């Protein structure tokens, strides 16, 4: 089915976007700023936005947290030349799947009804959280 645009262009590519930057005040662990960008003013309530970012921050903290279990997992991985990960997922992989499910849930319940789309930070290399403003075209800056 043809939509009139090249197949390599995403339907959200020409929409305005807001970016939430990484927060390096607590070191280099994955953490994002909780300040609401100007582009999202009047599009989402501040508590809903802060809840999303705080949850993402805590999920990434949980993923990076070193516990006895994760250290044992690392030792077993070394001993088996990392072949054990053919049979099982690492703690970090499980955490990333949990984050992806959270992003989908937030999109369904909070962001899409407001004309926004929350993009999984993993898709942007954990550098930013991207929020696409679906009902606002991107302004060309020539």
C-alpha positions in Angstrom: 0.0 0.0 0.0 1.5 3.3 -1.1 1.4 6.3 1.3 2.9 8.8 -1.2 6.3 9.0 0.6 9.5 7.0 0.3 9.5 3.8 2.4 12.7 4.8 4.2 11.0 7.9 5.8 9.4 7.4 9.2 5.9 9.0 9.6 7.3 10.9 12.7 10.3 12.2 10.8 8.7 15.5 9.8 7.2 16.2 13.3 8.5 18.5 15.9 10.6 16.9 18.7 11.5 17.7 22.2 14.7 16.3 23.8 15.4 15.6 27.4 19.2 15.6 28.0 21.3 13.3 30.2 21.9 14.4 33.7 25.6 14.0 34.6 25.4 15.7 38.1 25.5 12.2 39.7 28.3 10.8 37.5 28.1 8.9 34.2 25.3 6.5 35.0 22.3 6.7 32.8 20.1 9.4 34.2 17.9 12.1 32.5 17.0 15.6 33.5 13.5 16.0 35.0 13.0 19.6 33.7 10.0 19.9 31.4 11.1 21.2 28.0 9.5 24.4 26.7 8.2 22.5 23.6 6.0 20.4 25.9 4.4 23.2 27.9 0.6 22.9 27.7 0.9 19.5 26.0 1.5 17.3 29.1 1.2 18.0 32.8 4.4 18.4 34.7 3.7 15.6 37.3 3.0 13.0 34.5 6.2 14.0 32.7 8.3 13.9 35.9 6.8 10.5 36.8 7.9 9.1 33.4 11.5 10.5 33.7 11.8 9.5 37.3 10.7 5.9 36.6 13.1 5.7 33.6 15.9 6.9 35.9 15.1 4.3 38.5 14.8 1.5 36.0 18.2 2.4 34.5 19.6 2.6 38.0 18.3 -0.9 38.7 19.8 -2.1 35.5 23.2 -0.8 36.4 23.1 -1.7 40.0 25.8 -4.2 41.0 24.5 -7.0 43.2 25.8 -10.3 44.3 23.7 -11.9 41.6 25.1 -9.7 38.8 28.7 -10.3 39.9 28.1 -14.0 39.9 26.5 -13.7 36.5 29.6 -11.9 35.3 31.9 -14.5 36.7 29.9 -17.4 35.2 29.9 -15.5 31.9 33.7 -15.3 31.9 34.1 -18.9 32.8 31.9 -20.0 30.0 33.4 -17.6 27.5 30.0 -15.8 27.5 28.4 -18.9 25.9 25.9 -19.0 28.8 24.2 -16.0 27.3 23.1 -18.2 24.3 20.8 -19.9 26.8 19.8 -17.0 29.1 19.4 -13.3 29.1 21.7 -11.1 31.2 20.3 -8.9 34.0 20.9 -5.9 31.8 19.0 -7.3 28.9 16.1 -8.2 31.2 16.2 -4.6 32.5 16.2 -3.1 29.0 13.1 -5.2 28.1 11.4 -3.9 31.2 12.2 -0.3 30.2 10.8 -1.0 26.7 7.6 -2.3 28.2 7.4 0.8 30.4 7.8 3.1 27.4 5.0 1.3 25.5 2.7 1.5 28.5 3.4 5.2 29.0 2.8 5.8 25.3 -0.6 4.0 25.4 -1.8 5.6 28.6 -0.2 9.1 28.8 1.6 10.3 25.6 -0.4 9.1 22.6 -3.7 10.5 23.9 -2.0 13.9 24.2 -0.6 13.7 20.6 2.9 12.8 21.8 5.2 9.8 21.3 7.8 8.8 23.8 10.8 7.2 22.1 12.8 4.5 23.9 16.1 6.1 25.0 17.9 3.0 23.8 17.0 4.0 20.2 18.9 7.2 20.7 22.0 5.6 22.2 21.0 6.5 25.8 22.0 10.1 25.0 18.5 11.7 25.2 14.9 11.0 25.7 13.1 12.0 22.5 9.4 13.0 22.6 7.8 13.5 19.2 5.0 16.1 19.0 2.7 14.3 16.5 0.3 17.1 15.7 3.0 19.7 15.1 5.1 19.8 11.9 8.8 20.4 12.1 9.9 23.9 11.3 12.5 23.9 8.5 15.5 26.0 9.4 17.2 26.9 6.1 
